[in-house]
Structures are given as C-alpha cells and as structure tokens.
Amino acid sequence: MNQLNSNQVSSIGVRAMDYQHGILMDEMTALRLAVKRGSQREEINELLDRLIAYTRMHFENEEHLMEKSAFPDVAVHRALHRKFEIEILQSAERARLCEGVDVTAVVWALQNGFTEHISDANQRYGEWFHAQGIY
C-alpha cells in the first residue's frame, strides 16, 4: 500500500482543523511504523493511548467550532465522531488484548476511515465555515 500523505487528505481549508488533522495522520503513521519496526507492546499501547487522547481533543475542538458557528449538522457530525471514537477504542482494545492481532491492518483501517471522514463529512463543515468567514 502507498503511504498516505497527511497534507493531501487533511485539508478542509480551516487552518486549526487542518493542522490537527495532520497531527492525527502523523500519530497513526507513527503507530504503524512502530508496529513495523517490531516495537514492544508497551510502546504500541502508549502510542494508541496518545492517538485516542488526541482524537478526543480534536473532536471536542471541532464540535466547539461547529457549535460556535451554528453549523446546522453539528448533531450528525457529533454522532459520526462518537462512532469513529468507538472504532478507535475497539481497535485499541483488540490490539492490547490479542497478541495475534495485525496492528498494522488495524491502523490502516483507522487511517482509511479517518481519510474518508475528512474527504466527506469534514468538507461539508469546511464549506460552512468558509461561508461564515472562518478560515
């Protein structure tokens, strides 16, 4: 598989969110590379915890900006965030509990899900923010 370029998939045209999307992609890449290097489970778990914490912080920031700008689909977007957060938590739990789990495949699935989220749902709020003068 080709490595995803965080600049290509993380841009919606709102600087703060684009920056955070890039960091999330970098965190996922760091996790995937740690697995590829054969890092110890402790390091993998730390990277998973960091990814989860940053994802939660990002979702909170995004939702706050949506609420502040009266984005009409904030409830729908919040539900998408919760669904994605559950997927991350379940993936992390599987990776922590099962020695035989292919963590690289889990991370690729998360990266693909995140990429789809940005290219679809996040583009809609990006357009709304631009109409409100938020860049």
Secondary structure, DSSP 8 states (H G I E B T S, - for coil): -----HHHHS--S-HHHHHHHHHHHHHHHHHHHHHHHT--HHHHHHHHHHHHHHHHHHHHHHHHHHHHTT-TTHHHHHHHHHHHHHHHHHHHHHHHH-TT--HHHHHHHHHHHHHHHIIIIIHHHHHHHHHTT--
